[in-house]
C-alpha cells in the first residue's frame, strides 16, 4: 500500500503539478515531499492522515515556512 501511495504522489508531481497555474509552495518541504516522507516514516494510514492534514493547512492565509514531518 505504501508503494502505491508513493507512486500516486510521484505521478502527481510529474504530470499534474506542472498543469497548475501557481507552482510556488509556501512550505518547506513541499506538500508532496512531506507526503512521501510521512508515508515512508509512519506507514500508509498515519502517513496519509498527516499528508491530508498538511494539504488542508496549505491555504492563502497560512504563514508557511519550515514544517518537517514530526
C-alpha positions in Angstrom: 0.0 0.0 0.0 2.9 2.4 0.8 4.4 1.9 -2.6 1.0 2.6 -4.3 0.6 5.9 -2.4 4.1 7.0 -3.1 3.7 6.2 -6.8 0.5 8.3 -6.8 2.3 11.3 -5.3 5.2 10.9 -7.8 2.6 10.7 -10.6 1.0 13.9 -9.3 4.4 15.7 -9.1 5.4 14.7 -12.6 2.2 15.0 -14.6 -0.4 17.1 -12.7 1.6 19.6 -10.8 3.0 21.3 -13.9 -0.5 22.0 -15.1 -1.3 24.2 -12.1 -1.1 28.0 -12.6 0.8 28.7 -9.4 3.6 26.2 -8.7 5.0 28.0 -5.7 4.7 26.2 -2.4 4.7 28.2 0.9 6.0 25.3 2.9 9.4 23.6 3.1 9.5 20.7 2.3 6.7 20.8 -0.3 3.5 19.0 0.4 4.4 16.2 -2.0 7.8 15.7 -0.4 6.2 15.8 3.0 3.7 13.2 1.9 6.4 10.8 0.7 8.4 11.2 3.8 5.4 10.8 6.1 4.3 7.6 4.4 7.8 6.2 4.4 8.2 7.0 8.1 4.7 6.2 9.6 3.2 3.8 7.1 0.2 4.1 4.7 -2.5 5.0 7.2 -0.9 7.5 9.6 1.3 9.0 6.8 -1.8 9.6 4.7 -3.6 11.3 7.6 -0.5 13.6 8.2 -0.4 14.4 4.5 -4.1 15.3 4.2 -3.7 17.5 7.3 -0.8 19.3 5.7 -2.6 19.8 2.5 -5.6 21.2 4.4 -3.3 23.7 6.1 -2.0 24.9 2.8 -4.1 28.0 2.0 -3.5 31.7 1.3 -3.9 32.6 4.9 -1.1 30.3 6.2 2.3 31.6 7.1 4.1 28.7 5.6 7.8 28.2 6.3 9.7 25.1 7.6 7.3 22.3 8.6 9.0 18.9 8.8 7.4 15.6 9.4 7.0 15.0 13.1 
